[in-house]
Amino acid sequence: MNEKNHVPQTQNLNWISHPLVGQYRHRAEHNDWIAEAKVHGIDYPVSINAMGSEPIQAQMDIFAELIARLPEIIASSNLPDAPTEEWRKKHPDYRLLNAPISCLYLHEDGSFYVRLDAYPEDDWLPGFDISPDFKVILAEWGV
């Protein structure tokens, strides 16, 4: 177990080795898969999720395009860099455009959900619902 009480993927028998993502887990009850993987040049693992029984190259290509377009998507969302003035004062240097990606979900209809990291000690996280043509449907700070 690590500090967050999660079993590392390599010790969990439900994880399957795969050349595209390292390891993934198929969730038959949802007909999807999940992985913690480095995606399209990001040098840290990101939680990724998509439909199907295993990752396929087409999904990874779509994630790569999403990541490449993410700066313009974030900018077009007009979501502020802080959810409240109190939060902004506490984290004056935080910028959405520089925030690490926490998770990428590719839905069955081709739309996406993206969540960015903020500060673990705070409850606020920015999230984006994005259409299949990479337009922002909803951008909000959530708890």
C-alpha positions in Angstrom: 0.0 0.0 0.0 1.2 3.5 -0.6 0.5 6.7 1.4 -3.0 7.1 -0.1 -4.0 3.5 0.9 -4.2 2.5 -2.8 -2.7 -0.9 -3.9 -0.1 -0.2 -6.5 -1.1 -1.4 -9.9 1.7 -3.9 -10.1 0.4 -5.7 -7.0 -3.2 -5.7 -8.0 -4.1 -8.9 -9.9 -7.0 -7.1 -11.7 -4.5 -5.0 -13.7 -3.6 -6.2 -17.2 -0.3 -5.3 -19.0 -0.8 -3.4 -22.2 1.7 -1.8 -24.6 -0.3 1.4 -25.0 -0.9 2.3 -21.3 1.4 0.1 -19.3 -1.4 -1.5 -17.3 -5.2 -1.1 -17.4 -8.2 -2.6 -15.7 -11.3 -3.7 -17.6 -14.5 -2.9 -15.8 -17.0 -5.3 -17.3 -19.9 -3.8 -15.4 -19.3 -0.4 -17.1 -17.9 -1.8 -20.4 -14.9 0.4 -20.0 -11.3 0.4 -19.0 -9.2 2.6 -16.8 -5.5 3.2 -16.5 -2.9 5.5 -15.0 -0.6 6.3 -17.8 1.6 8.9 -19.4 -0.2 10.2 -22.4 1.0 12.2 -25.4 4.2 13.7 -24.0 2.9 14.3 -20.5 5.7 13.2 -18.2 3.4 12.1 -15.3 0.7 9.5 -15.1 -2.9 10.7 -15.8 -6.0 8.8 -15.0 -7.6 7.8 -18.3 -10.9 6.1 -19.0 -12.7 5.0 -22.2 -15.3 2.5 -23.4 -14.4 -1.0 -24.5 -12.6 -4.0 -23.1 -9.1 -2.6 -23.6 -7.2 0.5 -24.8 -6.9 0.8 -28.6 -4.7 3.1 -30.7 -7.6 5.2 -32.0 -8.5 6.1 -28.4 -5.0 7.0 -27.5 -4.8 9.2 -30.7 -8.0 11.0 -29.6 -6.5 11.6 -26.1 -3.4 13.0 -27.8 -5.5 15.4 -29.9 -7.4 16.4 -26.8 -4.2 17.1 -24.9 -2.8 19.1 -27.9 -6.0 21.2 -28.0 -6.4 21.6 -24.3 -4.8 25.1 -24.0 -7.2 26.5 -26.5 -10.1 24.6 -24.9 -9.2 26.0 -21.5 -8.8 29.5 -22.8 -12.1 29.4 -24.7 -14.0 28.3 -21.5 -13.5 31.6 -19.7 -13.3 29.6 -16.5 -11.5 31.8 -13.9 -8.2 30.7 -12.5 -9.8 30.5 -9.0 -13.2 29.4 -7.8 -13.4 32.1 -5.1 -11.5 35.3 -4.1 -10.4 33.5 -0.9 -9.0 30.6 -2.9 -7.2 33.1 -5.3 -5.6 34.8 -2.3 -4.4 31.5 -0.9 -3.0 30.3 -4.3 -2.2 33.5 -6.2 0.1 31.7 -8.7 -2.3 29.0 -9.8 -3.2 29.1 -13.5 -5.5 26.7 -15.3 -3.2 26.7 -18.4 -0.3 25.5 -16.3 -2.3 23.0 -14.1 -1.5 19.3 -14.3 -4.1 17.1 -15.8 -5.7 14.8 -13.3 -8.0 12.7 -15.5 -9.2 12.3 -19.1 -12.5 10.5 -19.8 -13.6 9.6 -23.4 -17.3 8.9 -23.4 -19.1 6.5 -25.7 -20.6 9.4 -27.7 -17.1 10.9 -28.3 -17.4 13.7 -25.8 -14.8 14.1 -23.1 -14.5 15.0 -19.4 -11.2 16.6 -18.3 -10.3 17.4 -14.7 -7.2 19.4 -13.8 -5.3 19.2 -10.5 -5.3 22.0 -8.0 -4.2 21.8 -4.4 -4.8 18.5 -2.5 -5.5 20.3 0.7 -8.5 22.1 -0.9 -11.7 20.7 -2.2 -11.9 22.7 -5.4 -11.0 21.1 -8.8 -11.6 22.6 -12.3 -13.5 20.3 -14.7 -14.5 20.6 -18.3 -17.1 18.7 -20.4 -16.0 18.9 -24.0 -17.9 17.9 -27.1 -16.5 15.5 -29.7 -15.5 18.5 -31.9 -13.5 19.9 -28.9 -15.8 22.7 -27.9 -16.5 23.4 -24.3 -19.9 22.3 -23.1 -19.4 23.1 -19.5 -16.5 24.4 -17.5 -16.8 24.7 -13.7 -15.0 24.5 -10.4 -16.4 21.7 -8.4 -15.9 20.3 -5.0 
